[in-house]
Amino acid sequence: MAGLFLLAISFVFGLLSDAQAADSAREVRIATVAYNVNGKIGLNGSAAIVEKQGWLRDELAKQGVKLTWVPVTAQSVGVTINEAFANKSIDFAGYGDLPSVILNAGGVETRIVVPGGRGNNVYLLVSPNSTAKSLADLKGKRIALHRGRPWEITFARYVESNGLKFSDFKISNLNPGAGAAALAAGNVDAFVTLSDAFQLEDKKIGKIIWSTKSSTQDWKMRAELWGARDFIASNPAITQVVATAYVKAAHWTSQQANFNEYLKIANQNGQSEDVFRREYADDSTTWQSRWSPLFDDLVLDHYANAAQYSRKANLIRKDLNVSQLFEPRFLNAALKTLKLEGYWQPRKTAGKVS
């Protein structure tokens, strides 16, 4: 009898242990850049594809989990998402490298769950009537640059490669909207931005004199799917579903046959398809490779450089062990489940493109 009693007690404790081990979250909150176009909220990038496919919402619903998208304006992505991670009002976010490094160095721990591909281009514009043709021509001039945003690292590398320093310019810390307005009004001589550079050219507000299209692949601006460390640790099964959804989206987008459809979905931010076509044209990597979610040298080296730069620029007060930022197990499982092992090739050598 005593043996049966102990067996029963063991069984009950086993059930309790399993229940405690199970994912407890009933909602997944994912922050992403979003745009209000004609009164309708449009998600940006991979999030737009994930939402369009519907797989993530359906799979979470099967587990009794609600999917909530948390829209963030493009003018204040880093600050808004960092605050949301800090106060635990989001679980995942798609955003850039530099704000994430700053957040983790400050003690709020997040992890890269799925890398965001090969990165996006950064552009340097001057006013249409400017005689400046290179960075050297802007020495001593006013340049609009939103500090603490991912493209700051890219611009810093460009400046350093020319034997110059930020102190050689009059840097105005302006968000993208304010920077464009300042260039249009003649209050700055140059403006560092992303693909909206083409719109500014079309409107005769600026002209592009440099972009990362002419530089090595590792200069591009990066953004990844980040997850709160505590949420990941407590909800690994849910995290796996989220990671798999993003890998599915990357795989779909990477297929050339889906290029035109992708442009239509990406157009939710109000930019014309022509802007996207120019952003993606004449690039140094193939369309398939552009969407690689692998944790390869491109990702690892990039974050080592980002942490180094942040410390040097006094954006963080202590060194950051970047290896702790990477959580590749969910990506690896997703690739295996989706039978995509070998579909993307890792970039192995710094400065070269796969």
N, C-alpha and C positions, 0 to 999 in steps of 0.2 A: 504493500500500500504506500509505504514511504517513497518507494521508487517511482510509483505512478504519480504521486503528489509532486515530487521534484521534476518529473517530466512535464507535467502540466504547467508548473511555474516557469520552467524553461521555455515552453512553447509561447506562453503569454508574453514573457519578456522579449522573445524573438519577434513577435508581432509588433510590440512597441518599438523595438529597435528599427524594424523595417519602415514603420510609419514615420519615425523621426528622420530616417535616411532619405525618404522620398522628398522630392521638390515640394516646397510649401507655397511658393509664389502663385497667386491667382491672377496676376496681371504682369505684363511685360511692357515697360515704357521705353520707347526708343526715340531719342532726339535726333533730328535731322534738319538740315537747311531746307526751308520751304519758302514759297513765294505766293503772294496774293495777286493773281492774275484775273482781272474782270470779276472780282468778288469771290473767286474760287481758290482754295488753298492747293497748291501743287507741290508735291515732294520733289526732292532733288536727287540726281544720281542713282546710286544703287537702291536707295530706299524706294524710289519711284518704280523701279522694276520689281522689287520684292512685293510691293503693294499691288501692282498690276497683276502679277502672277497669282496672288491670293493664297499660295501654298502655305505660307507662314501662318496667316490668320486661321486657316482651316486646321492645320496641325495643332496649333495651340488650343483651339476650341475643343478638339478631341480630348485634351487633357484638362478641360475646364479652366483654361487660362485665357484672359482677355488681352488682345493686342492694342496698345495705345501709341499712336504716333504723336510726338511732342514737337511741333513746328518751331523753328528758330530762325529769326531774320538773319540774312546774310551780313548785315551791318555789324553784328555783335556776337558772332558764333562762339568764339573761344571763351569769352567772359561768361556768357549765358550758360553754356554747357558745363564749364568748370564749376560754376556756382550750383548747378543742378546736381552734379555728381557729389559735390561737397555736402549738400543738404539732403542727399538720398532721394531726390524727387524723380530721378531717372535711373534706368538699369543699364542701358546701352546708348551709344551715340556714334554717329558717323561724322567725324571731324578731323582736324589737322594735327600735325606733329608738334609744333612748338607749344601751343596751349596745353597739350597733353603732358609734355615734358615738365612744364611749369607746375601743373597740377600735382604730378607724382612727386616732384622734388619738394613740394609743400606738404606732403604727408597724406594726401588723398590718393589711394592706390586704385589704379585701373589697369586693365590688360588689353592688349591687342588680340582680338579673337579672330578676325579675318582681315588681312592686309587689303588695301584698296586698289591694287593694280600697280601700274608703272608710274603713276603720278600725272599731274596736270601742269601745263605750261604757265610760265610767269612772263609778263611783258613790261617793258619800259617805254612809256610814251612821253613825247614832248608836244608842245603846242604846234599847230599846223604851220605857222610861219617861223618856227624856230630854225636856226642854222646849225643846231647841235646834231652831230651825226654819230657821236660815241659818248660813252660815259665820261671820258676825259674832258669833253667839251662842256660838261655840266659842273665841273669843279667850282666850288664856291656858290653854286646856284641852289635854288629851293626845290626840294623833292618831296612829294607827298608819299608817305609810306605808313601803313597802319602797323604800328609796332606790336609785337607779340602775336602776330598772325603768321601762318605757315610760310608765306612768301617772303617774310623778313630774312629767313635763313638763306633762301635762294639769292636774294639781292645782296646779302652780305658776302656770299661766296663770289658773286660777280664783281663786287667792289674790290675785294681782296685780290682777285685774279688780275686786276688792273693796277695793282700796286697802290691802291688808295684805301682810305679809311672813311667811316661814317662822318668823322669830324671834318672831312674835306668838303662836306656839303651842309646845307641848311635843311635838316630833316624835319618835316612837319608831320606829326603823328595824327593822321586823319583816316577815318574809316573809308571804305570804297566809295560810298555816295558822296561824302564830303570831299574826298580827293578828286573825284571827277569834276565836281562843281568848282573846286579851286583851280583846276587846270583850265576849265572853260572860262573862268573869270580872269585868268591871268595872274592869280595870286600865288601860283607855284609855277616852276619852269618845267617840271617833269612829274610823272605819276607812275607808281609801281602797282600793277594790278593783274587780273587774270584774263579770261577770254572776253570779258566785256570790253577789252581794248579794241576789238574789231567794231563794236557798236560805236565807240567813241570816234574811231576813224571814219565810219560811215556818216556820222553826224558832223564831221569836220571839226571836232573838238580837240582831237589829238592825232598824232601819227606815231607808229611803232618804229623805234630805232634799234631795239634788241629784244630777243626772247630766248627762252631755254630750248627752243627748237634747234638753235645753233650751238648748244652746249652738250655736255655729256648727260646721259640718262639720269644719273644720280643727283643732278641739280634740280630736277623737277619738284614741285610741291606735292607733298603726300597727305592723304587722309585715309583713315582706316575705320573699321568697326571696332570700337572700344567697349569694354564691359566693366562694370564695377566689380572689383575683386571679391567683395563679400557676397554679392549676388551670384557670381559664378560659382564660388565655393559652396553656397547653399543650394544652388539650383543647376547642377550640371546637365541634367536631362533637358531642361528648358533651354539652357545655353546652347546645347547641341542642335536643337531644332532651329534656333535663330541663326547659328553659324551655317547650317546646311542650307537655309533659305538664301543667305547671301552668296554662298558658293553657286547655288543654282542660278541666281541672278547674273553672276559673273560669267558663268558658262553660256547662258543664253545670249548675253550681250556680246560675248567674244566671237560669236558666229557671224561671219560676213553676211550671211543671208538675212540676218536680223538688223543690219545696220540702219536701213531706212526707218524701220519701225522704232528702233531705239531713239532716233532723232526726234520722232514725233512725241515720244514719251518724255524725253529730256527737255523738249520745248516748253514744258509746263512753267519754266521760270521766266517766260516772256521773251527770251532771246530768239532770234530767227534761226531757222535751220541753217542758213548760210553761215552764221557765226560759228555753229558747231562744226560745219564742214571745213571751215578755215582753221579752226582749232586742231582738228584731227588730221588735216592734210600735211603732206611733206614731213611727217614725223620720223623719228629715228628707230621706231619699233613697229612690228606688225600689229594689226588690229587684234588678233588673238592674244598675243603676248601682252598687249597693253592692259588687259584685264586680269592678268595673273594674280591670284591671291596667295602665292607661295611666300613662306618665310625664308627668302633667299638672301644672298649677300646685299642685294640692293636695299632691302628693308633693314637688315641688321646694321650695316654700315651707316645708313642714313640716320638712324636714331643715335648711334654713337657720336656722329658729327653734330646732331641737333643738341645733345646733352652738353657736348664740349663747347659749342657756340653759346648756349644759354648761360653756362658758367662764366665764360669769358666776357660776355656782354652784361653780366650781373643781373640776368633775368631770374636766376636761381641762386640761392645762397650756399648751397653745398653740392658736392658731386653726386650724380645719380647713377646707380647701377642699372644700365639700360637692359641688361639681360632679364631682369625681373618683369619687364614690360610685356614679354612675349608669352602667349598661351597657345601653342600650336596644336595641342591634342584635338581640339574641336575641328580645326581645319582638316587635319589628317584623317579623322573619322569621316568627315563629310566627303572628302575626295574618294575614300574607299567605298562608302555607301553609294555614291553617285557614279562609281566606276570611271572616275576622272584621273586616276593616278597615271601620270605620264602625259596627260593632255597639255599641261603647261611645263615648260622647261625652266629650271632655276637659273638665275644669273649668277655665275660663280666668280667672275673676276671683276674687281672694281674698275669702273670707267668704261666697261664694255657692255653691250646690250645683247640680250638673248632674244 
